Amino acid sequence: MNTTINAVKFKASAELEKFINEKIAKLDRLIDNATKCEVTLKVDKPESDNNKVAEISMSLPGQTLFVSKQANSFEEAVSGCIDTMKGQIDKYKNR
């Protein structure tokens, strides 16, 4: 699966990109026909708490799965997205 990481208005650190790629690899093992995965990271209202937003869009044959989570850190937001995406993948596989 082809994975793209987009950081809006900032540069994601190498550690963050590595963390995201490891998490996406776990999703890739759950479903074998995913063609691409796009991760978008952005900061919503920089002066506030709980302002890191992660969005994951995964393209599958005939459908695109999408998840968005907001948290205090990008790692928390990505982990939340991964957990939700696992549920969506299970639903997709069982239909």
DRENNU-711413 format. One record per residue: x, y, z of N, C-alpha, C, O in turn; chain; residue number from 1. Coordinates in steps of 0.2 Angstrom, whole numbers, m for minus. Layout:
+-------+-------+-------+-------+-------+-------+-------+-------+-------+-------+-------+-------+---+-----+
:   n.x :   n.y :   n.z :  ca.x :  ca.y :  ca.z :   c.x :   c.y :   c.z :   o.x :   o.y :   o.z : c :   k :
+-------+-------+-------+-------+-------+-------+-------+-------+-------+-------+-------+-------+---+-----+
:     X :     Y :     Z :     X :     Y :     Z :     X :     Y :     Z :     X :     Y :     Z : A : NUM :
...
+-------+-------+-------+-------+-------+-------+-------+-------+-------+-------+-------+-------+---+-----+
***
This chain:
+-------+-------+-------+-------+-------+-------+-------+-------+-------+-------+-------+-------+---+-----+
:   n.x :   n.y :   n.z :  ca.x :  ca.y :  ca.z :   c.x :   c.y :   c.z :   o.x :   o.y :   o.z : c :   k :
+-------+-------+-------+-------+-------+-------+-------+-------+-------+-------+-------+-------+---+-----+
:     4 :    m6 :     0 :     0 :     0 :     0 :     4 :     6 :     0 :     9 :     6 :     4 : A :   1 :
:     3 :    11 :    m4 :     6 :    17 :    m5 :     4 :    22 :     1 :    m2 :    24 :     1 : A :   2 :
:     8 :    24 :     5 :     6 :    29 :    11 :     9 :    36 :    10 :    15 :    36 :     8 : A :   3 :
:     5 :    41 :    10 :     7 :    48 :    10 :     6 :    51 :    16 :     0 :    51 :    19 : A :   4 :
:    11 :    55 :    19 :    10 :    59 :    25 :    10 :    66 :    23 :    15 :    69 :    21 : A :   5 :
:     5 :    70 :    25 :     4 :    77 :    23 :     4 :    81 :    30 :    m1 :    80 :    34 : A :   6 :
:     9 :    86 :    31 :     8 :    90 :    37 :     7 :    97 :    34 :    10 :   100 :    30 : A :   7 :
:     1 :    99 :    37 :    m2 :   106 :    34 :     2 :   112 :    38 :     1 :   112 :    44 : A :   8 :
:     5 :   116 :    35 :     9 :   122 :    37 :    14 :   120 :    43 :    16 :   125 :    47 : A :   9 :
:    17 :   114 :    43 :    23 :   113 :    47 :    26 :   107 :    44 :    24 :   103 :    40 : A :  10 :
:    32 :   105 :    46 :    36 :    99 :    44 :    36 :    94 :    49 :    38 :    95 :    55 : A :  11 :
:    33 :    88 :    48 :    33 :    83 :    52 :    40 :    80 :    54 :    44 :    80 :    49 : A :  12 :
:    42 :    78 :    60 :    48 :    76 :    62 :    49 :    69 :    59 :    44 :    65 :    58 : A :  13 :
:    55 :    67 :    59 :    57 :    60 :    56 :    54 :    55 :    61 :    51 :    49 :    59 : A :  14 :
:    54 :    56 :    68 :    51 :    51 :    73 :    43 :    51 :    72 :    41 :    45 :    72 : A :  15 :
:    40 :    56 :    71 :    33 :    56 :    70 :    31 :    52 :    63 :    26 :    48 :    63 : A :  16 :
:    35 :    53 :    58 :    34 :    50 :    52 :    35 :    42 :    53 :    31 :    38 :    50 : A :  17 :
:    40 :    40 :    56 :    41 :    33 :    58 :    36 :    30 :    62 :    34 :    25 :    60 : A :  18 :
:    33 :    34 :    67 :    28 :    32 :    71 :    22 :    30 :    67 :    18 :    25 :    67 : A :  19 :
:    20 :    35 :    62 :    14 :    34 :    58 :    15 :    28 :    53 :    10 :    24 :    52 : A :  20 :
:    21 :    28 :    50 :    22 :    22 :    46 :    21 :    15 :    49 :    19 :    11 :    46 : A :  21 :
:    24 :    15 :    55 :    23 :     9 :    59 :    16 :     7 :    60 :    14 :     1 :    60 : A :  22 :
:    12 :    12 :    62 :     5 :    11 :    64 :     1 :     9 :    57 :    m3 :     5 :    57 : A :  23 :
:     2 :    12 :    52 :    m1 :    11 :    45 :     1 :     4 :    43 :    m3 :     0 :    40 : A :  24 :
:     7 :     2 :    44 :     9 :    m5 :    42 :     5 :   m10 :    46 :     3 :   m16 :    43 : A :  25 :
:     3 :    m9 :    52 :    m2 :   m14 :    56 :    m9 :   m14 :    52 :   m12 :   m19 :    52 : A :  26 :
:   m11 :    m8 :    50 :   m17 :    m8 :    46 :   m17 :   m12 :    40 :   m21 :   m16 :    38 : A :  27 :
:   m11 :   m11 :    36 :   m10 :   m15 :    30 :   m10 :   m22 :    31 :   m12 :   m26 :    26 : A :  28 :
:    m8 :   m25 :    36 :    m8 :   m32 :    38 :   m15 :   m34 :    39 :   m17 :   m40 :    37 : A :  29 :
:   m20 :   m30 :    41 :   m27 :   m32 :    42 :   m31 :   m33 :    35 :   m35 :   m37 :    35 : A :  30 :
:   m29 :   m29 :    30 :   m32 :   m29 :    24 :   m27 :   m29 :    18 :   m23 :   m25 :    18 : A :  31 :
:   m28 :   m34 :    13 :   m23 :   m34 :     8 :   m25 :   m31 :     2 :   m20 :   m30 :    m3 : A :  32 :
:   m31 :   m28 :     1 :   m32 :   m25 :    m6 :   m33 :   m17 :    m5 :   m36 :   m14 :   m10 : A :  33 :
:   m30 :   m14 :     0 :   m30 :    m7 :     0 :   m24 :    m4 :    m5 :   m19 :    m7 :    m5 : A :  34 :
:   m26 :     1 :    m8 :   m22 :     3 :   m13 :   m17 :     9 :   m11 :   m11 :    10 :   m13 : A :  35 :
:   m21 :    14 :    m7 :   m17 :    19 :    m4 :   m20 :    22 :     2 :   m25 :    21 :     4 : A :  36 :
:   m15 :    25 :     6 :   m17 :    28 :    12 :   m14 :    35 :    13 :    m8 :    36 :    12 : A :  37 :
:   m18 :    39 :    15 :   m16 :    46 :    15 :   m17 :    49 :    22 :   m23 :    48 :    25 : A :  38 :
:   m12 :    51 :    26 :   m12 :    54 :    32 :   m11 :    61 :    32 :    m6 :    64 :    29 : A :  39 :
:   m16 :    65 :    35 :   m15 :    72 :    35 :   m15 :    75 :    42 :   m19 :    73 :    47 : A :  40 :
:   m10 :    79 :    44 :    m9 :    81 :    51 :   m10 :    89 :    50 :    m7 :    92 :    46 : A :  41 :
:   m13 :    92 :    55 :   m14 :    99 :    56 :   m15 :   101 :    63 :   m17 :    97 :    67 : A :  42 :
:   m14 :   107 :    64 :   m15 :   110 :    70 :   m21 :   115 :    70 :   m21 :   119 :    66 : A :  43 :
:   m26 :   114 :    74 :   m32 :   117 :    75 :   m32 :   122 :    80 :   m31 :   120 :    86 : A :  44 :
:   m32 :   129 :    79 :   m31 :   134 :    85 :   m25 :   133 :    89 :   m26 :   130 :    94 : A :  45 :
:   m19 :   135 :    87 :   m13 :   133 :    90 :   m13 :   135 :    98 :    m9 :   133 :   101 : A :  46 :
:   m17 :   140 :    99 :   m17 :   143 :   106 :   m21 :   139 :   111 :   m20 :   140 :   117 : A :  47 :
:   m24 :   134 :   109 :   m29 :   130 :   113 :   m26 :   123 :   115 :   m21 :   121 :   111 : A :  48 :
:   m29 :   119 :   120 :   m27 :   112 :   121 :   m31 :   108 :   116 :   m35 :   110 :   113 : A :  49 :
:   m28 :   102 :   116 :   m32 :    97 :   112 :   m33 :    99 :   104 :   m38 :    99 :   102 : A :  50 :
:   m27 :   102 :   102 :   m27 :   105 :    95 :   m24 :   101 :    89 :   m24 :   104 :    84 : A :  51 :
:   m22 :    95 :    90 :   m18 :    92 :    85 :   m23 :    87 :    82 :   m27 :    83 :    85 : A :  52 :
:   m24 :    88 :    75 :   m29 :    84 :    71 :   m25 :    79 :    67 :   m21 :    81 :    63 : A :  53 :
:   m27 :    73 :    67 :   m25 :    68 :    62 :   m31 :    65 :    58 :   m36 :    64 :    61 : A :  54 :
:   m30 :    65 :    51 :   m35 :    62 :    47 :   m32 :    56 :    43 :   m26 :    57 :    40 : A :  55 :
:   m35 :    51 :    42 :   m33 :    45 :    38 :   m38 :    43 :    33 :   m44 :    42 :    35 : A :  56 :
:   m36 :    43 :    27 :   m40 :    41 :    22 :   m37 :    35 :    18 :   m32 :    35 :    16 : A :  57 :
:   m41 :    29 :    18 :   m38 :    23 :    15 :   m43 :    21 :     9 :   m49 :    20 :    10 : A :  58 :
:   m40 :    20 :     3 :   m43 :    18 :    m3 :   m43 :    11 :    m4 :   m38 :     8 :    m4 : A :  59 :
:   m50 :     8 :    m4 :   m51 :     1 :    m5 :   m55 :     0 :   m12 :   m58 :     5 :   m14 : A :  60 :
:   m55 :    m5 :   m15 :   m59 :    m6 :   m21 :   m66 :    m5 :   m19 :   m70 :    m8 :   m15 : A :  61 :
:   m69 :     0 :   m23 :   m76 :     2 :   m22 :   m78 :     6 :   m16 :   m84 :     8 :   m15 : A :  62 :
:   m73 :     8 :   m12 :   m74 :    12 :    m6 :   m68 :    16 :    m3 :   m63 :    13 :    m4 : A :  63 :
:   m69 :    21 :     0 :   m64 :    25 :     4 :   m66 :    25 :    11 :   m71 :    28 :    13 : A :  64 :
:   m62 :    23 :    15 :   m63 :    24 :    23 :   m59 :    30 :    25 :   m54 :    31 :    23 : A :  65 :
:   m63 :    34 :    30 :   m60 :    40 :    32 :   m61 :    40 :    40 :   m67 :    39 :    42 : A :  66 :
:   m56 :    43 :    43 :   m56 :    44 :    50 :   m53 :    50 :    52 :   m48 :    52 :    49 : A :  67 :
:   m55 :    54 :    57 :   m52 :    60 :    59 :   m53 :    60 :    67 :   m58 :    59 :    70 : A :  68 :
:   m47 :    62 :    70 :   m47 :    62 :    77 :   m43 :    68 :    79 :   m38 :    71 :    76 : A :  69 :
:   m45 :    71 :    85 :   m42 :    77 :    88 :   m39 :    75 :    95 :   m43 :    72 :    99 : A :  70 :
:   m33 :    77 :    97 :   m30 :    75 :   103 :   m25 :    81 :   105 :   m24 :    85 :   102 : A :  71 :
:   m21 :    79 :   111 :   m16 :    84 :   113 :   m10 :    83 :   109 :    m5 :    87 :   109 : A :  72 :
:    m9 :    77 :   106 :    m2 :    76 :   102 :    m4 :    72 :    96 :   m10 :    69 :    96 : A :  73 :
:     0 :    73 :    91 :    m1 :    69 :    85 :    m1 :    62 :    86 :    m5 :    58 :    83 : A :  74 :
:     3 :    59 :    90 :     3 :    52 :    92 :    m3 :    50 :    94 :    m6 :    44 :    92 : A :  75 :
:    m6 :    53 :    99 :   m13 :    51 :   102 :   m18 :    51 :    96 :   m22 :    47 :    96 : A :  76 :
:   m18 :    57 :    92 :   m23 :    57 :    87 :   m22 :    52 :    82 :   m27 :    49 :    80 : A :  77 :
:   m16 :    50 :    80 :   m15 :    45 :    75 :   m17 :    38 :    78 :   m20 :    34 :    75 : A :  78 :
:   m15 :    37 :    84 :   m17 :    30 :    88 :   m25 :    30 :    88 :   m28 :    24 :    87 : A :  79 :
:   m28 :    35 :    89 :   m36 :    35 :    90 :   m39 :    33 :    83 :   m43 :    30 :    82 : A :  80 :
:   m36 :    36 :    78 :   m38 :    35 :    71 :   m37 :    28 :    69 :   m41 :    25 :    66 : A :  81 :
:   m31 :    25 :    71 :   m30 :    18 :    69 :   m35 :    13 :    72 :   m37 :     9 :    69 : A :  82 :
:   m36 :    15 :    79 :   m41 :    10 :    82 :   m48 :    11 :    79 :   m51 :     5 :    78 : A :  83 :
:   m50 :    17 :    77 :   m57 :    17 :    73 :   m56 :    14 :    66 :   m61 :    11 :    64 : A :  84 :
:   m51 :    15 :    63 :   m50 :    12 :    56 :   m50 :     5 :    56 :   m53 :     2 :    52 : A :  85 :
:   m48 :     2 :    62 :   m48 :    m6 :    62 :   m55 :    m8 :    62 :   m57 :   m13 :    59 : A :  86 :
:   m60 :    m5 :    66 :   m67 :    m6 :    66 :   m70 :    m5 :    59 :   m74 :    m9 :    57 : A :  87 :
:   m68 :     0 :    56 :   m71 :     1 :    49 :   m68 :    m4 :    44 :   m72 :    m7 :    40 : A :  88 :
:   m62 :    m7 :    45 :   m59 :   m12 :    41 :   m63 :   m18 :    42 :   m65 :   m22 :    37 : A :  89 :
:   m65 :   m20 :    48 :   m69 :   m26 :    50 :   m75 :   m26 :    47 :   m78 :   m31 :    44 : A :  90 :
:   m79 :   m20 :    47 :   m85 :   m19 :    44 :   m85 :   m20 :    36 :   m89 :   m24 :    33 : A :  91 :
:   m80 :   m17 :    33 :   m79 :   m18 :    26 :   m78 :   m25 :    24 :   m80 :   m28 :    19 : A :  92 :
:   m74 :   m29 :    28 :   m72 :   m36 :    26 :   m78 :   m40 :    27 :   m79 :   m46 :    24 : A :  93 :
:   m83 :   m39 :    32 :   m88 :   m43 :    34 :   m95 :   m41 :    29 :  m100 :   m44 :    31 : A :  94 :
:   m94 :   m37 :    25 :  m100 :   m35 :    21 :  m101 :   m39 :    15 :  m106 :   m38 :    11 : A :  95 :
+-------+-------+-------+-------+-------+-------+-------+-------+-------+-------+-------+-------+---+-----+
***
